[in-house]
Amino acid sequence: MFHRKVAEEIIPVETKIWSCMDDSCNTWVRDNFKNGDSPTCPICKSEMNEGSKLLPPIENPLQSEIE
Ligand SMILES: [Zn+2]
């Protein structure tokens, strides 16, 4: 059963991300979705650079629900 939250006002928060170091590739992933301690780009397999981005908070669906 779904319980859907109504997203009225989503305030972006500074979120840790990893961005692809290849200039022609704009791929980035959230830190909680990275594929290892030194993640590689899922698209072009380049190294990724640690950074941050203002993003609306989302829950990682792979993590168990905390009620
Ligand atoms: Zn890439």
N, CA, C, O and the ligand as a Tripos MOL2 file, in Angstrom:
@<TRIPOS>MOLECULE
protein
  269   267    68     0     0
PROTEIN
NO_CHARGES

@<TRIPOS>ATOM
      1 N           0.8340   -1.1970    0.0000 N.3       1 MET1
      2 CA          0.0000    0.0000    0.0000 C.3       1 MET1
      3 C           0.8780    1.2610    0.0000 C.2       1 MET1
      4 O           1.8630    1.3440    0.7340 O.2       1 MET1
      5 N           0.5120    2.2120   -0.8150 N.am      2 PHE2
      6 CA          1.2750    3.4500   -0.8960 C.3       2 PHE2
      7 C           0.6940    4.4990    0.0320 C.2       2 PHE2
      8 O          -0.5210    4.6790    0.1190 O.2       2 PHE2
      9 N           1.5820    5.1770    0.7140 N.am      3 HIS3
     10 CA          1.1270    6.3940    1.3530 C.3       3 HIS3
     11 C           1.9410    7.5360    0.7680 C.2       3 HIS3
     12 O           3.1350    7.6680    1.0370 O.2       3 HIS3
     13 N           1.2980    8.3340   -0.0130 N.am      4 ARG4
     14 CA          1.9410    9.3680   -0.7990 C.3       4 ARG4
     15 C           1.9200   10.6940   -0.0750 C.2       4 ARG4
     16 O           0.8790   11.1580    0.3900 O.2       4 ARG4
     17 N           3.0990   11.2940    0.0090 N.am      5 LYS5
     18 CA          3.1550   12.6220    0.6060 C.3       5 LYS5
     19 C           2.8750   13.6590   -0.4640 C.2       5 LYS5
     20 O           3.3230   13.5200   -1.6020 O.2       5 LYS5
     21 N           2.1570   14.6680   -0.1120 N.am      6 VAL6
     22 CA          1.9180   15.7670   -1.0420 C.3       6 VAL6
     23 C           3.1070   16.7190   -0.9670 C.2       6 VAL6
     24 O           3.3950   17.3130    0.0720 O.2       6 VAL6
     25 N           3.7750   16.8400   -2.0890 N.am      7 ALA7
     26 CA          4.9630   17.6970   -2.1220 C.3       7 ALA7
     27 C           4.5460   19.1100   -2.4990 C.2       7 ALA7
     28 O           4.4220   19.4400   -3.6780 O.2       7 ALA7
     29 N           4.3370   19.9220   -1.5070 N.am      8 GLU8
     30 CA          3.9180   21.2920   -1.8000 C.3       8 GLU8
     31 C           5.1140   22.2090   -1.9580 C.2       8 GLU8
     32 O           5.2680   22.9030   -2.9630 O.2       8 GLU8
     33 N           5.9510   22.1910   -0.9430 N.am      9 GLU9
     34 CA          7.1070   23.0660   -0.9780 C.3       9 GLU9
     35 C           8.3430   22.2490   -0.6290 C.2       9 GLU9
     36 O           8.5510   21.8740    0.5250 O.2       9 GLU9
     37 N           9.1450   21.9840   -1.6270 N.am     10 ILE10
     38 CA         10.3560   21.2030   -1.3970 C.3      10 ILE10
     39 C          11.5320   22.1650   -1.3270 C.2      10 ILE10
     40 O          11.8460   22.8630   -2.2910 O.2      10 ILE10
     41 N          12.1560   22.1850   -0.1920 N.am     11 ILE11
     42 CA         13.3010   23.0870   -0.0130 C.3      11 ILE11
     43 C          14.5860   22.3190   -0.3150 C.2      11 ILE11
     44 O          14.8930   21.3340    0.3580 O.2      11 ILE11
     45 N          15.3390   22.7630   -1.3220 N.am     12 PRO12
     46 CA         16.5820   22.0610   -1.6500 C.3      12 PRO12
     47 C          17.5820   22.1520   -0.5020 C.2      12 PRO12
     48 O          17.7020   23.1830    0.1600 O.2      12 PRO12
     49 N          18.2810   21.0720   -0.2840 N.am     13 VAL13
     50 CA         19.3330   21.0690    0.7240 C.3      13 VAL13
     51 C          20.6580   20.7260    0.0650 C.2      13 VAL13
     52 O          20.6940   20.0410   -0.9570 O.2      13 VAL13
     53 N          21.7340   21.2010    0.6480 N.am     14 GLU14
     54 CA         23.0510   20.9000    0.1070 C.3      14 GLU14
     55 C          23.3240   19.4130    0.3210 C.2      14 GLU14
     56 O          23.3640   18.9230    1.4500 O.2      14 GLU14
     57 N          23.5070   18.7240   -0.7800 N.am     15 THR15
     58 CA         23.6070   17.2770   -0.7620 C.3      15 THR15
     59 C          24.9550   16.8610   -1.3320 C.2      15 THR15
     60 O          25.4010   17.3960   -2.3470 O.2      15 THR15
     61 N          25.5930   15.9120   -0.6800 N.am     16 LYS16
     62 CA         26.8720   15.4240   -1.1830 C.3      16 LYS16
     63 C          26.6390   14.5710   -2.4290 C.2      16 LYS16
     64 O          25.8130   13.6580   -2.4380 O.2      16 LYS16
     65 N          27.3840   14.8940   -3.4690 N.am     17 ILE17
     66 CA         27.2480   14.1550   -4.7270 C.3      17 ILE17
     67 C          28.6340   13.8120   -5.2750 C.2      17 ILE17
     68 O          29.6510   14.3010   -4.7840 O.2      17 ILE17
     69 N          28.6500   12.9910   -6.2690 N.am     18 TRP18
     70 CA         29.8560   12.6700   -7.0240 C.3      18 TRP18
     71 C          29.5660   12.9850   -8.4790 C.2      18 TRP18
     72 O          28.5770   12.5130   -9.0380 O.2      18 TRP18
     73 N          30.4400   13.7930   -9.0990 N.am     19 SER19
     74 CA         30.2060   14.1310  -10.4980 C.3      19 SER19
     75 C          31.3300   13.5820  -11.3580 C.2      19 SER19
     76 O          32.4830   13.4960  -10.9380 O.2      19 SER19
     77 N          30.9570   13.2140  -12.5710 N.am     20 CYS20
     78 CA         31.8960   12.6240  -13.5160 C.3      20 CYS20
     79 C          32.9700   13.6440  -13.8970 C.2      20 CYS20
     80 O          32.6640   14.8150  -14.1240 O.2      20 CYS20
     81 N          34.2230   13.1990  -13.9670 N.am     21 MET21
     82 CA         35.3180   14.1100  -14.2930 C.3      21 MET21
     83 C          35.4760   14.3220  -15.7890 C.2      21 MET21
     84 O          36.2640   15.1670  -16.2140 O.2      21 MET21
     85 N          34.7510   13.5780  -16.5790 N.am     22 ASP22
     86 CA         34.8140   13.7450  -18.0300 C.3      22 ASP22
     87 C          33.9680   14.9660  -18.4230 C.2      22 ASP22
     88 O          32.7770   15.0330  -18.1200 O.2      22 ASP22
     89 N          34.6100   15.9310  -19.1050 N.am     23 ASP23
     90 CA         33.9150   17.1630  -19.4570 C.3      23 ASP23
     91 C          32.7010   16.9460  -20.3510 C.2      23 ASP23
     92 O          31.7430   17.7170  -20.2990 O.2      23 ASP23
     93 N          32.7370   15.9220  -21.1520 N.am     24 SER24
     94 CA         31.6340   15.6970  -22.0860 C.3      24 SER24
     95 C          30.5050   14.8850  -21.4550 C.2      24 SER24
     96 O          29.4990   14.5910  -22.1000 O.2      24 SER24
     97 N          30.6850   14.5350  -20.2050 N.am     25 CYS25
     98 CA         29.6920   13.7140  -19.5210 C.3      25 CYS25
     99 C          29.2090   14.4710  -18.2870 C.2      25 CYS25
    100 O          30.0130   14.8410  -17.4320 O.2      25 CYS25
    101 N          27.9480   14.6930  -18.1950 N.am     26 ASN26
    102 CA         27.4110   15.4790  -17.0760 C.3      26 ASN26
    103 C          26.7950   14.6130  -15.9830 C.2      26 ASN26
    104 O          25.9680   15.0730  -15.1960 O.2      26 ASN26
    105 N          27.2080   13.3740  -15.9520 N.am     27 THR27
    106 CA         26.6080   12.4580  -14.9920 C.3      27 THR27
    107 C          27.0490   12.7680  -13.5610 C.2      27 THR27
    108 O          28.2120   13.0920  -13.3200 O.2      27 THR27
    109 N          26.1310   12.6680  -12.6340 N.am     28 TRP28
    110 CA         26.4740   12.7470  -11.2210 C.3      28 TRP28
    111 C          25.5290   11.8340  -10.4520 C.2      28 TRP28
    112 O          24.4220   11.5310  -10.8960 O.2      28 TRP28
    113 N          25.9960   11.4090   -9.2970 N.am     29 VAL29
    114 CA         25.1540   10.5610   -8.4500 C.3      29 VAL29
    115 C          25.1690   11.0950   -7.0200 C.2      29 VAL29
    116 O          26.1490   11.6910   -6.5740 O.2      29 VAL29
    117 N          24.1110   10.8790   -6.3430 N.am     30 ARG30
    118 CA         24.0760   11.2210   -4.9220 C.3      30 ARG30
    119 C          25.0010   10.2950   -4.1480 C.2      30 ARG30
    120 O          25.1970    9.1360   -4.5120 O.2      30 ARG30
    121 N          25.5630   10.8300   -3.0780 N.am     31 ASP31
    122 CA         26.4970   10.0440   -2.2690 C.3      31 ASP31
    123 C          25.8580    8.7540   -1.7650 C.2      31 ASP31
    124 O          26.5300    7.7270   -1.6700 O.2      31 ASP31
    125 N          24.5710    8.7970   -1.4440 N.am     32 ASN32
    126 CA         23.9470    7.5720   -0.9320 C.3      32 ASN32
    127 C          23.5530    6.6030   -2.0410 C.2      32 ASN32
    128 O          22.9840    5.5450   -1.7720 O.2      32 ASN32
    129 N          23.8570    6.9650   -3.2940 N.am     33 PHE33
    130 CA         23.6270    6.0340   -4.4040 C.3      33 PHE33
    131 C          24.9350    5.6150   -5.0800 C.2      33 PHE33
    132 O          24.9120    4.9170   -6.0930 O.2      33 PHE33
    133 N          26.0650    6.0350   -4.5280 N.am     34 LYS34
    134 CA         27.3400    5.7340   -5.1710 C.3      34 LYS34
    135 C          27.6220    4.2310   -5.1330 C.2      34 LYS34
    136 O          27.0630    3.4920   -4.3220 O.2      34 LYS34
    137 N          28.5030    3.8070   -6.0310 N.am     35 ASN35
    138 CA         28.7570    2.3780   -6.1530 C.3      35 ASN35
    139 C          30.0860    1.9590   -5.5290 C.2      35 ASN35
    140 O          30.6840    0.9720   -5.9560 O.2      35 ASN35
    141 N          30.5530    2.6960   -4.5290 N.am     36 GLY36
    142 CA         31.7870    2.3320   -3.8480 C.3      36 GLY36
    143 C          32.4170    3.5430   -3.2030 C.2      36 GLY36
    144 O          31.9080    4.6540   -3.3520 O.2      36 GLY36
    145 N          33.5220    3.3550   -2.4840 N.am     37 ASP37
    146 CA         34.1830    4.4800   -1.8180 C.3      37 ASP37
    147 C          34.7680    5.4610   -2.8280 C.2      37 ASP37
    148 O          34.7580    6.6710   -2.5970 O.2      37 ASP37
    149 N          35.2740    4.9500   -3.9400 N.am     38 SER38
    150 CA         35.7370    5.8000   -5.0220 C.3      38 SER38
    151 C          34.8990    5.4640   -6.2410 C.2      38 SER38
    152 O          35.3330    4.7050   -7.1080 O.2      38 SER38
    153 N          33.6930    6.0290   -6.3130 N.am     39 PRO39
    154 CA         32.7620    5.6190   -7.3550 C.3      39 PRO39
    155 C          33.2540    5.9580   -8.7600 C.2      39 PRO39
    156 O          33.9750    6.9350   -8.9610 O.2      39 PRO39
    157 N          32.8610    5.1500   -9.7070 N.am     40 THR40
    158 CA         33.1390    5.4310  -11.1080 C.3      40 THR40
    159 C          31.8250    5.7660  -11.8010 C.2      40 THR40
    160 O          30.7540    5.3260  -11.3850 O.2      40 THR40
    161 N          31.9300    6.5460  -12.8530 N.am     41 CYS41
    162 CA         30.7430    6.9770  -13.5790 C.3      41 CYS41
    163 C          29.9980    5.7680  -14.1420 C.2      41 CYS41
    164 O          30.5990    4.9340  -14.8200 O.2      41 CYS41
    165 N          28.7030    5.6650  -13.8710 N.am     42 PRO42
    166 CA         27.9390    4.5200  -14.4020 C.3      42 PRO42
    167 C          27.7760    4.5860  -15.9190 C.2      42 PRO42
    168 O          27.4170    3.5890  -16.5450 O.2      42 PRO42
    169 N          28.0370    5.7500  -16.5140 N.am     43 ILE43
    170 CA         27.8570    5.9190  -17.9550 C.3      43 ILE43
    171 C          29.1610    5.6660  -18.7140 C.2      43 ILE43
    172 O          29.2080    4.8470  -19.6320 O.2      43 ILE43
    173 N          30.2240    6.3850  -18.3160 N.am     44 CYS44
    174 CA         31.4520    6.3010  -19.1100 C.3      44 CYS44
    175 C          32.6260    5.7010  -18.3360 C.2      44 CYS44
    176 O          33.7330    5.6020  -18.8660 O.2      44 CYS44
    177 N          32.3900    5.3010  -17.0880 N.am     45 LYS45
    178 CA         33.4070    4.6310  -16.2600 C.3      45 LYS45
    179 C          34.5890    5.5110  -15.8910 C.2      45 LYS45
    180 O          35.6320    4.9990  -15.4840 O.2      45 LYS45
    181 N          34.4450    6.8450  -16.0280 N.am     46 SER46
    182 CA         35.5030    7.7400  -15.5860 C.3      46 SER46
    183 C          35.4870    7.8510  -14.0670 C.2      46 SER46
    184 O          34.5380    7.4320  -13.4050 O.2      46 SER46
    185 N          36.5670    8.4290  -13.5300 N.am     47 GLU47
    186 CA         36.5760    8.7050  -12.0980 C.3      47 GLU47
    187 C          35.5700    9.7950  -11.7860 C.2      47 GLU47
    188 O          35.1830   10.5750  -12.6560 O.2      47 GLU47
    189 N          35.1540    9.8360  -10.5330 N.am     48 MET48
    190 CA         34.1840   10.8460  -10.1390 C.3      48 MET48
    191 C          34.7480   11.7200   -9.0410 C.2      48 MET48
    192 O          35.5320   11.2750   -8.2030 O.2      48 MET48
    193 N          34.3320   12.9720   -9.0630 N.am     49 ASN49
    194 CA         34.8190   13.9900   -8.1570 C.3      49 ASN49
    195 C          33.7690   14.2780   -7.0930 C.2      49 ASN49
    196 O          32.5830   14.4300   -7.3850 O.2      49 ASN49
    197 N          34.2360   14.3480   -5.8590 N.am     50 GLU50
    198 CA         33.3200   14.6430   -4.7730 C.3      50 GLU50
    199 C          32.8880   16.1010   -4.8260 C.2      50 GLU50
    200 O          33.7030   16.9880   -5.0810 O.2      50 GLU50
    201 N          31.6190   16.3420   -4.5860 N.am     51 GLY51
    202 CA         31.1450   17.7140   -4.5970 C.3      51 GLY51
    203 C          29.8210   17.8240   -3.8810 C.2      51 GLY51
    204 O          29.4140   16.9140   -3.1590 O.2      51 GLY51
    205 N          29.1500   18.9460   -4.0840 N.am     52 SER52
    206 CA         27.8340   19.0970   -3.4790 C.3      52 SER52
    207 C          26.9300   19.8720   -4.4200 C.2      52 SER52
    208 O          27.3880   20.5860   -5.3120 O.2      52 SER52
    209 N          25.6500   19.7130   -4.2010 N.am     53 LYS53
    210 CA         24.6480   20.2770   -5.0790 C.3      53 LYS53
    211 C          23.4100   20.5550   -4.2440 C.2      53 LYS53
    212 O          23.1130   19.8180   -3.3040 O.2      53 LYS53
    213 N          22.6900   21.6100   -4.5790 N.am     54 LEU54
    214 CA         21.4370   21.8650   -3.8890 C.3      54 LEU54
    215 C          20.3410   21.0370   -4.5310 C.2      54 LEU54
    216 O          19.9990   21.2290   -5.6980 O.2      54 LEU54
    217 N          19.7950   20.1130   -3.7530 N.am     55 LEU55
    218 CA         18.8140   19.1810   -4.2850 C.3      55 LEU55
    219 C          17.6600   19.0110   -3.3110 C.2      55 LEU55
    220 O          17.8470   19.1040   -2.0980 O.2      55 LEU55
    221 N          16.4820   18.7660   -3.8340 N.am     56 PRO56
    222 CA         15.3880   18.4280   -2.9240 C.3      56 PRO56
    223 C          15.6950   17.0960   -2.2470 C.2      56 PRO56
    224 O          16.1350   16.1560   -2.9090 O.2      56 PRO56
    225 N          15.4730   17.0050   -0.9560 N.am     57 PRO57
    226 CA         15.8140   15.7620   -0.2640 C.3      57 PRO57
    227 C          14.9430   14.6050   -0.7440 C.2      57 PRO57
    228 O          13.7250   14.7360   -0.8640 O.2      57 PRO57
    229 N          15.5770   13.4880   -1.0130 N.am     58 ILE58
    230 CA         14.8100   12.2760   -1.3230 C.3      58 ILE58
    231 C          15.3430   11.1530   -0.4710 C.2      58 ILE58
    232 O          16.4990   11.1570   -0.0490 O.2      58 ILE58
    233 N          14.4850   10.1990   -0.2270 N.am     59 GLU59
    234 CA         14.9070    9.0460    0.5390 C.3      59 GLU59
    235 C          15.4370    8.0010   -0.4150 C.2      59 GLU59
    236 O          14.9230    7.8240   -1.5190 O.2      59 GLU59
    237 N          16.4570    7.3210    0.0220 N.am     60 ASN60
    238 CA         16.9810    6.2190   -0.7640 C.3      60 ASN60
    239 C          16.0320    5.0460   -0.6240 C.2      60 ASN60
    240 O          15.8890    4.4890    0.4640 O.2      60 ASN60
    241 N          15.3750    4.6630   -1.7270 N.am     61 PRO61
    242 CA         14.3850    3.5830   -1.6320 C.3      61 PRO61
    243 C          15.0150    2.2440   -1.2690 C.2      61 PRO61
    244 O          14.3160    1.3020   -0.8960 O.2      61 PRO61
    245 N          16.3420    2.1650   -1.3800 N.am     62 LEU62
    246 CA         17.0190    0.9140   -1.0370 C.3      62 LEU62
    247 C          17.1950    0.7690    0.4720 C.2      62 LEU62
    248 O          17.4350   -0.3260    0.9790 O.2      62 LEU62
    249 N          17.0720    1.8930    1.1810 N.am     63 GLN63
    250 CA         17.1860    1.8140    2.6340 C.3      63 GLN63
    251 C          15.8200    1.4910    3.2230 C.2      63 GLN63
    252 O          14.7880    1.8910    2.6840 O.2      63 GLN63
    253 N          15.8270    0.7790    4.3090 N.am     64 SER64
    254 CA         14.5560    0.3750    4.9010 C.3      64 SER64
    255 C          13.8300    1.5830    5.4780 C.2      64 SER64
    256 O          14.4480    2.5600    5.9010 O.2      64 SER64
    257 N          12.5510    1.4940    5.4850 N.am     65 GLU65
    258 CA         11.7370    2.5860    5.9730 C.3      65 GLU65
    259 C          11.8640    2.7510    7.4720 C.2      65 GLU65
    260 O          11.8530    1.7810    8.2300 O.2      65 GLU65
    261 N          11.9830    3.9830    7.8730 N.am     66 ILE66
    262 CA         11.9930    4.2800    9.3070 C.3      66 ILE66
    263 C          10.6720    4.9440    9.6480 C.2      66 ILE66
    264 O          10.3380    6.0090    9.1290 O.2      66 ILE66
    265 N           9.9550    4.3180   10.4980 N.am     67 GLU67
    266 CA          8.6170    4.8440   10.8220 C.3      67 GLU67
    267 C           8.6110    5.4760   12.2040 C.2      67 GLU67
    268 O           7.5780    5.9730   12.6520 O.2      67 GLU67
    269 ZN         30.7790    9.9690  -17.1060 Zn       68 ZN68
@<TRIPOS>BOND
     1     1     2 1
     2     2     3 1
     3     3     4 2
     4     3     5 am
     5     5     6 1
     6     6     7 1
     7     7     8 2
     8     7     9 am
     9     9    10 1
    10    10    11 1
    11    11    12 2
    12    11    13 am
    13    13    14 1
    14    14    15 1
    15    15    16 2
    16    15    17 am
    17    17    18 1
    18    18    19 1
    19    19    20 2
    20    19    21 am
    21    21    22 1
    22    22    23 1
    23    23    24 2
    24    23    25 am
    25    25    26 1
    26    26    27 1
    27    27    28 2
    28    27    29 am
    29    29    30 1
    30    30    31 1
    31    31    32 2
    32    31    33 am
    33    33    34 1
    34    34    35 1
    35    35    36 2
    36    35    37 am
    37    37    38 1
    38    38    39 1
    39    39    40 2
    40    39    41 am
    41    41    42 1
    42    42    43 1
    43    43    44 2
    44    43    45 am
    45    45    46 1
    46    46    47 1
    47    47    48 2
    48    47    49 am
    49    49    50 1
    50    50    51 1
    51    51    52 2
    52    51    53 am
    53    53    54 1
    54    54    55 1
    55    55    56 2
    56    55    57 am
    57    57    58 1
    58    58    59 1
    59    59    60 2
    60    59    61 am
    61    61    62 1
    62    62    63 1
    63    63    64 2
    64    63    65 am
    65    65    66 1
    66    66    67 1
    67    67    68 2
    68    67    69 am
    69    69    70 1
    70    70    71 1
    71    71    72 2
    72    71    73 am
    73    73    74 1
    74    74    75 1
    75    75    76 2
    76    75    77 am
    77    77    78 1
    78    78    79 1
    79    79    80 2
    80    79    81 am
    81    81    82 1
    82    82    83 1
    83    83    84 2
    84    83    85 am
    85    85    86 1
    86    86    87 1
    87    87    88 2
    88    87    89 am
    89    89    90 1
    90    90    91 1
    91    91    92 2
    92    91    93 am
    93    93    94 1
    94    94    95 1
    95    95    96 2
    96    95    97 am
    97    97    98 1
    98    98    99 1
    99    99   100 2
   100    99   101 am
   101   101   102 1
   102   102   103 1
   103   103   104 2
   104   103   105 am
   105   105   106 1
   106   106   107 1
   107   107   108 2
   108   107   109 am
   109   109   110 1
   110   110   111 1
   111   111   112 2
   112   111   113 am
   113   113   114 1
   114   114   115 1
   115   115   116 2
   116   115   117 am
   117   117   118 1
   118   118   119 1
   119   119   120 2
   120   119   121 am
   121   121   122 1
   122   122   123 1
   123   123   124 2
   124   123   125 am
   125   125   126 1
   126   126   127 1
   127   127   128 2
   128   127   129 am
   129   129   130 1
   130   130   131 1
   131   131   132 2
   132   131   133 am
   133   133   134 1
   134   134   135 1
   135   135   136 2
   136   135   137 am
   137   137   138 1
   138   138   139 1
   139   139   140 2
   140   139   141 am
   141   141   142 1
   142   142   143 1
   143   143   144 2
   144   143   145 am
   145   145   146 1
   146   146   147 1
   147   147   148 2
   148   147   149 am
   149   149   150 1
   150   150   151 1
   151   151   152 2
   152   151   153 am
   153   153   154 1
   154   154   155 1
   155   155   156 2
   156   155   157 am
   157   157   158 1
   158   158   159 1
   159   159   160 2
   160   159   161 am
   161   161   162 1
   162   162   163 1
   163   163   164 2
   164   163   165 am
   165   165   166 1
   166   166   167 1
   167   167   168 2
   168   167   169 am
   169   169   170 1
   170   170   171 1
   171   171   172 2
   172   171   173 am
   173   173   174 1
   174   174   175 1
   175   175   176 2
   176   175   177 am
   177   177   178 1
   178   178   179 1
   179   179   180 2
   180   179   181 am
   181   181   182 1
   182   182   183 1
   183   183   184 2
   184   183   185 am
   185   185   186 1
   186   186   187 1
   187   187   188 2
   188   187   189 am
   189   189   190 1
   190   190   191 1
   191   191   192 2
   192   191   193 am
   193   193   194 1
   194   194   195 1
   195   195   196 2
   196   195   197 am
   197   197   198 1
   198   198   199 1
   199   199   200 2
   200   199   201 am
   201   201   202 1
   202   202   203 1
   203   203   204 2
   204   203   205 am
   205   205   206 1
   206   206   207 1
   207   207   208 2
   208   207   209 am
   209   209   210 1
   210   210   211 1
   211   211   212 2
   212   211   213 am
   213   213   214 1
   214   214   215 1
   215   215   216 2
   216   215   217 am
   217   217   218 1
   218   218   219 1
   219   219   220 2
   220   219   221 am
   221   221   222 1
   222   222   223 1
   223   223   224 2
   224   223   225 am
   225   225   226 1
   226   226   227 1
   227   227   228 2
   228   227   229 am
   229   229   230 1
   230   230   231 1
   231   231   232 2
   232   231   233 am
   233   233   234 1
   234   234   235 1
   235   235   236 2
   236   235   237 am
   237   237   238 1
   238   238   239 1
   239   239   240 2
   240   239   241 am
   241   241   242 1
   242   242   243 1
   243   243   244 2
   244   243   245 am
   245   245   246 1
   246   246   247 1
   247   247   248 2
   248   247   249 am
   249   249   250 1
   250   250   251 1
   251   251   252 2
   252   251   253 am
   253   253   254 1
   254   254   255 1
   255   255   256 2
   256   255   257 am
   257   257   258 1
   258   258   259 1
   259   259   260 2
   260   259   261 am
   261   261   262 1
   262   262   263 1
   263   263   264 2
   264   263   265 am
   265   265   266 1
   266   266   267 1
   267   267   268 2
@<TRIPOS>SUBSTRUCTURE
     1 MET1         2 RESIDUE 1 A MET
     2 PHE2         6 RESIDUE 1 A PHE
     3 HIS3        10 RESIDUE 1 A HIS
     4 ARG4        14 RESIDUE 1 A ARG
     5 LYS5        18 RESIDUE 1 A LYS
     6 VAL6        22 RESIDUE 1 A VAL
     7 ALA7        26 RESIDUE 1 A ALA
     8 GLU8        30 RESIDUE 1 A GLU
     9 GLU9        34 RESIDUE 1 A GLU
    10 ILE10       38 RESIDUE 1 A ILE
    11 ILE11       42 RESIDUE 1 A ILE
    12 PRO12       46 RESIDUE 1 A PRO
    13 VAL13       50 RESIDUE 1 A VAL
    14 GLU14       54 RESIDUE 1 A GLU
    15 THR15       58 RESIDUE 1 A THR
    16 LYS16       62 RESIDUE 1 A LYS
    17 ILE17       66 RESIDUE 1 A ILE
    18 TRP18       70 RESIDUE 1 A TRP
    19 SER19       74 RESIDUE 1 A SER
    20 CYS20       78 RESIDUE 1 A CYS
    21 MET21       82 RESIDUE 1 A MET
    22 ASP22       86 RESIDUE 1 A ASP
    23 ASP23       90 RESIDUE 1 A ASP
    24 SER24       94 RESIDUE 1 A SER
    25 CYS25       98 RESIDUE 1 A CYS
    26 ASN26      102 RESIDUE 1 A ASN
    27 THR27      106 RESIDUE 1 A THR
    28 TRP28      110 RESIDUE 1 A TRP
    29 VAL29      114 RESIDUE 1 A VAL
    30 ARG30      118 RESIDUE 1 A ARG
    31 ASP31      122 RESIDUE 1 A ASP
    32 ASN32      126 RESIDUE 1 A ASN
    33 PHE33      130 RESIDUE 1 A PHE
    34 LYS34      134 RESIDUE 1 A LYS
    35 ASN35      138 RESIDUE 1 A ASN
    36 GLY36      142 RESIDUE 1 A GLY
    37 ASP37      146 RESIDUE 1 A ASP
    38 SER38      150 RESIDUE 1 A SER
    39 PRO39      154 RESIDUE 1 A PRO
    40 THR40      158 RESIDUE 1 A THR
    41 CYS41      162 RESIDUE 1 A CYS
    42 PRO42      166 RESIDUE 1 A PRO
    43 ILE43      170 RESIDUE 1 A ILE
    44 CYS44      174 RESIDUE 1 A CYS
    45 LYS45      178 RESIDUE 1 A LYS
    46 SER46      182 RESIDUE 1 A SER
    47 GLU47      186 RESIDUE 1 A GLU
    48 MET48      190 RESIDUE 1 A MET
    49 ASN49      194 RESIDUE 1 A ASN
    50 GLU50      198 RESIDUE 1 A GLU
    51 GLY51      202 RESIDUE 1 A GLY
    52 SER52      206 RESIDUE 1 A SER
    53 LYS53      210 RESIDUE 1 A LYS
    54 LEU54      214 RESIDUE 1 A LEU
    55 LEU55      218 RESIDUE 1 A LEU
    56 PRO56      222 RESIDUE 1 A PRO
    57 PRO57      226 RESIDUE 1 A PRO
    58 ILE58      230 RESIDUE 1 A ILE
    59 GLU59      234 RESIDUE 1 A GLU
    60 ASN60      238 RESIDUE 1 A ASN
    61 PRO61      242 RESIDUE 1 A PRO
    62 LEU62      246 RESIDUE 1 A LEU
    63 GLN63      250 RESIDUE 1 A GLN
    64 SER64      254 RESIDUE 1 A SER
    65 GLU65      258 RESIDUE 1 A GLU
    66 ILE66      262 RESIDUE 1 A ILE
    67 GLU67      266 RESIDUE 1 A GLU
    68 ZN68       269 GROUP 0 **** ****
